[in-house]
Amino acid sequence: MTEPKRMGKGFLALFGLIGLLFIAILIVVFQISRKANPVMLDDQGHPQHTRPS
C-alpha cells in the first residue's frame, strides 16, 4: 500500500522539476528578447522607419 504513494511523490517531484525548467526557459527567452533590436521590413524588404520604443 505504500508503493502507490511513493510513486505519486516521484511523479509530483518530476512534474515540479519540469515546471521549474519551463519557467526558467521562459525567463531566459524573455531576457534575450528584451535585448534584441528587431527591424521591421516593408513588402520589398526595405527597413521601415519607426519610432523608437
N, C-alpha and C positions, 0 to 999 in steps of 0.2 A: 504494500500500500504506500510505502514511502517512495517507490520508484517514479510514479507519475508526478509527484510533487517536485522531485529533484529535476526531472526533465522539464517541467514547467518553468522552474527558475532558470535553467540553462537557456531556454528559448527566450525568456524575458530579458536576460542579460545580453544575448545575441541581438535581439531586437533593439535594445537600448544602445549598443555599440554601433549598429548600423544607422540608427537615428542620429547619433552624435557625429558620425562620419559624414552623413548627408548635410547636416547643419554646418559643419566645418567647411565642406566643399562650397556651399552657398556663400559663406562669408568670404572665402578666398576669391571666388569668382566676382563677387560684388566689389571687393577692393581693387581687383585688376581692372574691372570695367570703369571704375571711377577715374583711374589713371589714364585710360585710353582717350585718344583725341580723334574721334571719327570725323570723316569728311563726307558731307552729303554731295552726291553727284546728280546731275540732271540727266535727261534722256540720252544725250550724246556722250555722257561720261566725263563732262567737264565739272570741276568743283563749283558748287553754288556758294555765293557769298551770303553767309548767315550771321546773325548777331551772336556774339559770344555769350554763353550762358553762365 
